[in-house]
Amino acid sequence: MRVVNEVKPEGMSLHPLAAAAAPAPEILCIFGTGDLGRSLGQRLLQSGYRVIYGSRRPHSCGPLPEGAQVMSHAAAAQSARLIFICVHREHYEFLETLAPHLDGKVLVDLSNNLKKDLYPEANAVYLQSLVPGAAVVKGLNTLSAWALQNGLLAGKQVHLCGNSPEAKQVVAEMATKMGLTVLDRGTLAAARELEDFPLRLFPEWRLPLCVAIGLMAFFYFYLLIRDVIYAYVEKGQNVSFRMIMALANKVFPIVSLVMLSLCYLPGSIAAIFQLYRGTKYRRFPDWLDRWMLCRKQMGLVALGLAFLHAICTVIVPLRYTVQHKFISRLVDEMKSNKTTPLPLNNTDAWASDSFFALGILGFFLYVLLGLTSLPSVGGSISWREFRFIQSKLGCLTLLLCTAHGYIYGWNKLIMPSTYKWYTPPGYMLCLIVPSVVLVLKALLLLPCVDRTLTRIRQGWERTEPRGEMVVTNVIYDN
């Protein structure tokens, strides 16, 4: 037997599949060379596509992403099946002249309007009427040029609608390859709704901001009556200067604590619903759903108010009124020849130090909760770590801040002078909601309650058919 060592030419792979030619990248076309068109082209090139631009002036359309080609609209339309329309609606007329070249093509309409109901029909519907032979898909209109340039697309949800399921499938595959999450909204009848999405101004922030502004207005005028108007009517003192800093430094922590407690109250209400119904598969009421969806925004508003309270507290010694009060007290002591300092009150010292310690620690955890709510930070930790911080440390933050409020007025509850015009101080009112939340949390942590709630959230259901109690245990694979 003779052994022959076969020598392969240099650069040739021994694997038979490697000899096959790599498939050529798919060609995509973009009509429009503005900021959005250039940013989209750059992202498509990074995703492995070939990009060809269609322009009225191919030789003077400005700088384009490296690797992209540019040609006339007609030539570009013939070279690709999928075409992105990145021009404004008022410039759609040229597409009508290109209708013969667009037959059988998939057109993705990315246009938006400056305001709602600017035109009688949606832009995508109008585009479909201009080129009836093409399949128009409305989508990707919520992507900004800045997000495309900086690659901030991972997990971002985009909506698609169109009359052709095949065309929507083509666009969905392309969007998925770009790292987007696609949601099919049906036919072009939904195009108007999709075009209105970018016109919404902070829709998830409306409820938290309205609640915060309403609470701030209520507590400000409540404290104005107690601290300023009461002093003027009952004692003849003009303390209107407190309206700027003193009242604000009371309103900020009060509303901040209430908003923080409102972040955790809906979770307790949802747990009560699940315990009462004996299942997790029934939908919550709409008001509770909306409340739970804006908890993050409520927490961030609470954090902002806590920051304002911390800043106001730091600058309190710099206020003219505080300095005037200190100097007046010093002059009075000198006139009365009080040279021996008063003995230190141990109880007041403990209360003061505990008050500041709880405030500092609570504010630190406040900031930690805010940092982990950022996508860049939250994406770097596991779901269990995120849940531990937002749930366990969040409840601890609420407990510390509530204790901070209780220690502030621990010795004022039974003093008649505390209740001006028979009204309780603002800090007493603000402690009601967080105290209720903490009590509910404590009740839900009882072993008998927590065990049942955990089973319900794992799939166990309680049903009562024909008057008999039947317990079903449904197991779902994670």
C-alpha positions in Angstrom: 0.0 0.0 0.0 1.3 3.4 -0.9 0.3 6.5 1.0 0.0 9.7 -1.1 0.1 13.1 0.7 -2.2 15.3 -1.4 -1.2 18.9 -1.2 -4.0 21.5 -1.5 -3.3 24.8 -3.3 -2.6 27.7 -0.9 -5.7 29.5 0.3 -8.1 26.6 -0.6 -10.3 25.4 2.3 -10.6 21.7 2.9 -14.3 22.0 3.8 -16.4 21.4 0.7 -19.1 23.9 1.7 -16.6 26.7 1.9 -16.0 26.5 -1.8 -19.5 27.7 -2.5 -19.7 31.3 -3.4 -21.2 33.6 -0.6 -24.7 34.9 -1.5 -24.7 38.5 -2.7 -26.2 41.0 -0.3 -29.7 42.1 -1.0 -30.2 45.5 -2.7 -32.4 48.0 -1.0 -33.4 51.4 -2.5 -34.0 54.7 -0.7 -35.8 57.7 -2.2 -34.6 60.8 -0.4 -31.1 61.9 0.5 -31.9 64.0 3.6 -30.9 63.3 7.2 -33.3 60.4 7.6 -32.4 58.9 4.3 -28.7 59.0 4.9 -29.0 57.7 8.5 -31.3 54.8 7.3 -28.8 54.0 4.5 -25.9 53.9 7.0 -27.8 51.5 9.3 -28.8 49.2 6.4 -25.2 49.0 5.2 -24.2 48.1 8.7 -26.9 45.3 8.7 -25.4 43.7 5.6 -27.5 45.2 2.8 -26.5 47.0 -0.4 -28.0 50.5 -0.6 -28.9 52.5 -3.7 -30.3 56.0 -3.5 -32.7 57.5 -5.9 -32.3 61.2 -6.4 -33.5 64.0 -8.7 -29.9 65.2 -8.9 -27.7 62.1 -8.6 -24.5 64.1 -9.2 -25.1 66.8 -6.6 -27.1 65.3 -3.8 -24.4 65.8 -1.1 -22.3 63.2 0.9 -23.8 59.8 1.3 -22.8 56.8 3.5 -19.6 55.1 2.3 -20.5 52.1 0.1 -23.8 53.4 -1.1 -24.6 54.2 -4.7 -26.8 56.9 -6.2 -28.7 57.1 -9.5 -31.9 58.4 -10.9 -35.2 57.4 -9.4 -36.2 55.2 -12.3 -32.9 53.4 -12.4 -32.8 52.9 -8.6 -36.4 51.6 -8.6 -35.6 49.0 -11.2 -32.6 47.7 -9.1 -34.5 46.8 -5.9 -37.7 45.2 -4.8 -37.9 47.1 -1.4 -38.0 50.9 -1.6 -38.0 53.3 1.3 -39.8 56.6 0.7 -38.0 59.2 2.9 -39.5 62.3 1.4 -42.4 64.6 2.5 -45.9 64.0 1.3 -45.9 67.3 -0.7 -43.2 65.8 -2.9 -45.0 62.6 -3.7 -46.1 63.7 -7.2 -43.0 62.4 -8.9 -43.9 58.9 -7.7 -47.0 59.0 -9.9 -44.8 59.4 -13.0 -42.7 56.4 -11.8 -45.7 54.2 -11.4 -44.7 51.8 -14.3 -41.3 51.3 -12.7 -42.9 50.6 -9.2 -45.3 47.9 -10.2 -44.8 44.9 -7.9 -42.5 46.8 -5.6 -42.8 47.2 -1.8 -42.8 50.8 -0.8 -42.2 51.6 2.9 -43.7 55.0 3.8 -41.7 56.7 6.5 -43.3 60.1 6.3 -44.9 62.1 9.2 -46.9 65.3 9.4 -46.4 68.5 11.4 -49.8 68.2 13.1 -52.8 65.9 13.2 -55.5 65.9 10.5 -53.3 68.0 8.2 -54.6 66.0 5.2 -57.9 64.3 4.5 -56.3 60.9 4.3 -53.2 59.2 5.7 -50.0 59.7 3.7 -49.7 56.0 3.1 -53.2 55.8 1.7 -52.4 58.7 -0.6 -49.2 57.1 -1.7 -51.1 53.8 -2.5 -53.5 55.8 -4.7 -50.6 57.3 -6.7 -49.0 53.9 -7.3 -51.8 51.3 -7.3 -49.5 48.6 -8.7 -47.1 48.7 -5.7 -47.6 47.3 -2.2 -47.4 50.2 0.3 -46.4 49.5 3.9 -46.5 52.2 6.6 -43.8 51.8 9.2 -40.5 52.8 10.7 -41.8 56.4 10.9 -41.1 56.5 14.6 -37.3 56.1 14.0 -35.3 59.3 14.2 -32.1 60.1 12.3 -30.3 60.4 15.6 -31.3 57.0 16.8 -30.3 55.4 13.5 -26.9 57.1 13.5 -26.1 56.1 17.1 -27.4 52.5 16.8 -30.1 52.9 19.5 -32.4 50.4 18.0 -32.0 47.2 20.0 -35.4 46.1 21.2 -37.1 49.2 19.9 -40.7 48.5 18.8 -41.9 49.6 15.4 -45.4 49.3 14.0 -46.3 48.2 10.5 -49.5 48.2 8.5 -50.4 47.4 4.9 -52.9 45.7 2.7 -50.4 43.0 1.5 -49.3 40.4 4.1 -46.4 39.4 1.9 -45.1 42.9 1.7 -45.4 43.3 5.5 -43.5 40.1 6.0 -40.6 41.4 3.8 -40.4 44.6 5.7 -40.7 42.8 9.1 -37.7 40.5 8.2 -35.6 43.6 7.2 -36.6 45.4 10.5 -35.8 42.3 12.6 -32.4 42.1 11.0 -31.8 45.8 12.1 -32.5 44.8 15.7 -36.1 46.1 15.8 -39.2 44.5 17.3 -42.1 44.5 14.9 -45.8 44.8 15.7 -48.3 44.2 12.9 -51.2 46.7 13.1 -53.3 45.4 10.2 -54.2 47.1 7.0 -53.5 50.6 5.8 -56.6 51.7 7.7 -54.3 52.0 10.7 -51.9 54.3 8.9 -53.4 57.5 10.3 -52.9 56.2 13.9 -49.2 55.3 13.1 -48.6 58.7 11.6 -50.0 60.3 14.8 -47.5 58.4 17.0 -44.6 60.9 16.6 -46.9 63.8 17.3 -47.6 62.6 20.8 -45.8 64.7 23.4 -44.6 62.5 26.3 -47.8 60.4 26.5 -46.4 58.2 29.3 -45.6 61.3 31.4 -49.0 63.0 31.3 -50.6 61.2 34.2 -47.5 61.5 36.5 -47.0 65.1 35.7 -50.7 65.9 36.2 -50.7 64.1 39.5 -47.5 65.9 40.6 -48.7 69.3 39.6 -52.1 68.8 41.3 -50.5 67.6 44.5 -48.0 70.5 44.5 -50.8 73.1 43.9 -52.9 71.6 46.7 -50.1 71.4 49.3 -48.7 74.8 48.4 -52.0 76.6 48.9 -52.7 74.5 52.0 -49.4 75.5 53.6 -49.9 79.1 52.4 -53.1 79.3 54.4 -51.5 77.6 57.5 -48.1 79.4 57.5 -48.6 82.8 55.9 -52.2 83.8 56.1 -52.7 82.4 59.6 -49.7 84.4 60.8 -51.0 87.6 59.3 -54.6 87.1 60.5 -54.0 85.8 64.0 -50.7 87.4 64.9 -50.4 90.4 62.6 -47.1 89.1 61.2 -46.1 89.6 57.6 -44.1 86.5 56.7 -44.9 86.6 53.0 -41.2 86.0 52.2 -41.8 82.3 53.1 -43.8 81.9 49.9 -40.6 81.6 47.8 -38.3 79.2 49.6 -39.8 78.0 52.9 -43.1 76.8 51.4 -41.3 75.3 48.4 -38.9 73.3 50.6 -42.0 71.9 52.4 -43.9 71.1 49.2 -41.1 69.3 47.4 -40.5 66.5 50.0 -44.2 66.1 50.7 -45.1 65.5 47.0 -42.0 63.5 46.5 -42.9 61.0 49.2 -46.5 60.8 48.0 -45.3 60.1 44.4 -42.9 57.5 45.6 -45.6 55.7 47.5 -47.9 55.9 44.4 -45.2 53.9 42.6 -45.7 50.9 44.9 -49.4 51.2 45.7 -50.7 49.8 42.4 -48.5 46.6 42.9 -50.3 46.0 46.2 -53.7 46.6 44.6 -52.9 44.2 41.8 -51.9 41.5 44.3 -55.2 42.0 46.1 -57.0 41.6 42.8 -55.2 38.3 42.1 -55.8 37.0 45.6 -59.5 37.8 45.3 -59.9 36.3 41.9 -57.6 33.3 42.5 -55.9 33.7 39.1 -53.4 35.8 37.3 -55.0 35.4 33.9 -57.8 37.9 34.3 -57.0 41.4 33.1 -56.8 44.3 35.6 -59.1 47.3 35.3 -58.1 49.9 32.7 -57.3 52.5 35.4 -55.0 50.1 37.2 -53.3 49.1 33.9 -52.6 52.7 33.1 -51.4 53.4 36.6 -48.9 50.5 36.6 -47.6 51.5 33.1 -46.5 54.9 34.4 -44.8 53.9 37.6 -41.4 54.5 36.2 -42.3 58.1 35.3 -43.8 58.7 38.7 -40.6 57.5 40.4 -38.5 59.8 38.3 -40.7 62.8 39.1 -40.4 61.9 42.8 -36.6 61.7 42.4 -36.6 65.1 40.8 -38.6 66.6 43.6 -36.2 65.0 46.1 -33.3 66.6 44.4 -35.0 70.0 44.7 -35.6 69.4 48.4 -31.9 68.4 48.9 -30.7 71.6 47.2 -33.1 73.8 49.1 -32.0 72.2 52.4 -28.3 72.8 51.6 -28.8 76.5 50.9 -31.1 77.1 54.0 -28.2 78.5 56.1 -27.5 81.0 53.3 -30.9 82.5 53.4 -31.2 86.1 54.7 -34.0 85.2 57.1 -32.0 82.4 58.8 -29.0 84.7 59.2 -31.1 87.5 60.6 -32.7 85.1 63.1 -29.3 83.8 64.2 -27.8 87.3 64.6 -30.9 88.6 66.5 -30.7 85.6 68.9 -27.0 86.3 69.5 -27.6 89.9 70.2 -30.4 89.1 72.7 -28.1 86.7 74.5 -25.3 89.4 74.7 -27.8 92.0 76.1 -29.1 89.6 78.8 -25.5 88.5 79.6 -26.2 84.8 78.9 -22.6 83.5 78.8 -23.3 80.0 80.1 -24.6 77.7 77.3 -27.7 75.7 77.9 -27.3 72.0 78.5 -27.6 69.7 75.5 -31.0 68.0 75.2 -30.1 64.3 74.5 -33.5 63.5 73.1 -33.5 66.4 70.7 -30.0 65.5 69.6 -31.0 61.9 68.9 -34.1 63.0 67.0 -32.1 65.5 64.9 -29.3 63.1 64.0 -31.8 60.3 63.2 -33.8 62.7 61.1 -30.8 63.7 59.0 -29.4 60.1 58.8 -32.6 58.7 57.5 -32.9 61.5 55.0 -29.4 61.0 53.6 -29.7 57.3 53.4 -33.2 57.5 51.8 -31.9 60.0 49.2 -29.0 57.7 48.4 -31.4 54.8 47.7 -33.6 57.2 45.8 -30.7 58.0 43.4 -29.9 54.3 43.1 -33.4 53.6 42.0 -33.3 56.4 39.4 -30.0 55.2 38.0 -31.2 51.6 37.5 -34.2 52.8 35.6 -32.0 54.1 32.9 -31.9 51.7 29.9 -28.1 51.8 29.7 -27.8 50.7 33.4 -30.8 48.4 33.5 -29.6 46.5 30.5 -26.3 45.7 32.2 -27.9 43.8 35.1 -30.0 40.7 35.2 -33.8 40.7 35.6 -33.5 39.3 39.2 -31.0 42.1 40.1 -33.3 44.7 38.5 -36.3 43.4 40.4 -34.4 43.3 43.7 -33.4 46.9 43.4 -36.7 48.2 42.2 -38.9 46.2 44.5 -36.9 45.3 47.7 -34.7 48.4 47.8 -37.6 50.5 46.6 -39.8 49.5 49.6 -36.8 50.1 51.8 -36.5 53.6 50.4 -40.1 54.3 51.0 -39.7 53.0 54.6 -36.7 55.2 55.3 -38.3 58.3 53.8 -41.5 57.7 55.7 -39.6 57.3 59.0 -37.8 60.5 58.0 -41.2 62.2 58.0 -42.4 60.7 61.3 -39.2 61.7 63.2 -39.7 65.3 61.8 -42.9 65.7 63.8 -42.6 63.1 66.5 -43.0 65.6 69.3 -45.6 67.8 67.6 -48.6 65.4 67.3 -50.2 66.3 70.7 -49.2 70.0 70.7 -52.3 72.3 70.2 -50.2 74.9 68.4 -49.5 72.3 65.7 -53.1 72.4 64.5 -53.6 76.0 63.1 -57.2 76.6 62.5 -57.8 73.0 63.4 -55.9 71.8 60.4 -53.1 69.2 60.6 -49.6 70.1 59.2 -48.8 69.1 55.6 -46.3 66.4 56.6 -49.0 64.6 58.6 -51.2 64.5 55.5 -48.4 63.2 53.2 -47.7 60.3 55.6 -51.1 58.8 55.1 -50.5 57.2 51.6 -47.0 55.8 52.3 -48.2 54.4 55.7 -51.0 52.6 53.9 -48.6 51.2 51.3 -46.2 50.0 53.9 -49.1 48.3 55.9 -50.3 46.6 52.7 -46.8 45.4 51.9 -46.4 44.0 55.3 -49.7 42.1 55.1 -48.8 40.7 51.7 -45.5 39.4 53.2 -47.3 37.3 55.8 -46.4 33.6 55.1 -50.0 32.5 54.4 -50.7 35.4 52.0 -47.3 35.3 50.3 -47.5 31.6 49.7 -50.9 31.8 48.0 -49.9 34.8 46.0 -46.7 33.1 44.8 -48.7 30.0 43.6 -51.1 32.2 41.8 -48.3 34.0 39.9 -46.8 30.7 39.0 -50.0 29.5 37.2 -52.2 28.1 40.0 -55.9 28.9 39.6 -58.8 28.7 41.9 -62.1 27.8 40.2 -65.6 26.9 41.5 -67.6 25.1 38.8 -71.1 23.8 39.8 -70.8 24.9 43.4 -67.7 22.8 44.1 -64.2 24.0 44.8 -61.8 22.6 42.3 -58.1 23.5 42.5 -56.1 23.3 39.3 -52.4 23.5 39.1 -51.2 24.6 35.7 -47.5 24.3 35.0 -45.9 26.4 32.3 -42.4 26.0 30.9 -40.3 29.1 31.2 
